[in-house]
Amino acid sequence: MSSMCRVAMQTLWPAFLMAIVAEGAFFSLFDVSDLMALVSEHPWPPLAGYTIGFFFFWLWISLGALLSYYLVNVPNDRQPF
């Protein structure tokens, strides 16, 4: 298995699980119909709001996980001492 595929699995799968938790917590506090009314004039089905919210959470959590992975594995070329 290539290292790029391994990095993708190590960052995307935990981010997917945390996006599920984040979406559940967020949409238990806020009604998706009210949020969609604030954003758009056109009525969207609630499922579209949940889908957009899930992918938004997955994207941001994936970027955070990828940044953490990079910072842990970046070579330490410059040592001050």
Buried (B, 14 or more C-beta within 10 A) or exposed (E): EEEEEEBEEEBBEEBBEBBEEBBEEBBEEEEBEEBBEEEEEEEBEBEEBEBBBBEBBBEBBBEEBBEEEEEEEEEEEEEEE
